[in-house]
């Protein structure tokens, strides 16, 4: 017994030393792996990214070129609904030209994953500041796929409004709840993106459907009782709102409304609606690695840069959307107090897999429109 007591401190010291040695080896290993990957990426000399076509998003993606000018960046831009089928068509033709797909979450989950076109992400992460999940909101990575391996979300922005209005025709106090849209005076006066066709409208419709205070009953009545007009051209719809053809616009793209406001048009978003809960949206912040990438090492370098503190600071600053990294300042974000999620608050994060099944929502909308004679 006494001998064991005598040996215990030495055993502890040996274990501690071995632990420190292992930690040092791990640190050395990532550095070695990063240098090896970076050197191989410089030999490949190119990385190809499919990205969303909005100007701010493209600018954020291309910041990579300033940091790694020796790796030529090619960005193929478009909407997820266009880029997804294009990628699949290329692969069916035996062309493997792409490395990463950074658009919204819907296309990767509904199109790319079923086609087995994606690889798991974690094995591509090298930098300690990227692999450390404690630096992200909720101290974990958030994924849009059920396996939580393929579609990593870097963007989580609280949606302050799902409704835009013509300031000459509507007073915001007239609508204090989403249920107020069902009032007879708004019948025939509501314009909406068609959530059955436009993936970008899937976040807002998921919030309405899954909100405990709204739910399927509200969604059904919205599409059945209001004589709602559905369309898919955001610029045209914003013009209709600004000219007063429709006083209310449901599911607007925030960028379209912001641009119209800067042009002096009489449009605004209703930011005061909160009694039915809050929604978080990933926007175009869904990161995926295409399998059999054309430039595997350059793809790793780009992925690690984009998810790093530097990459996410650039993303947040340029897009003016909230990065889920919590080790970067948020106070410079416009309306930061409203769009940055708060720890401990319950949100419906529409990109998460528990909200991913759009089929029952689409079916419900079709049934409501059929009943209304508008399908």
PyMOL commands that set and color helices and strands:
alter all, ss='L'
color gray80, all
select helices_A, chain A and resi 2-44+55-62+64-67+80-92+105-112+122-124+128-131+133-135+137-139+172-174+178-182+184-186+199-210+215-225+234-243+254-262+296-307+309-319+336-339+353-355+359-371
alter helices_A, ss='H'
color red, helices_A
select strands_A, chain A and resi 46-52+72-78+100-103+118-119+152-153+157-159+163-166+190-193+229-231+248-250+267-269+279-281+286-290+348-349
alter strands_A, ss='S'
color yellow, strands_A
deselect
rebuild
show_as cartoon
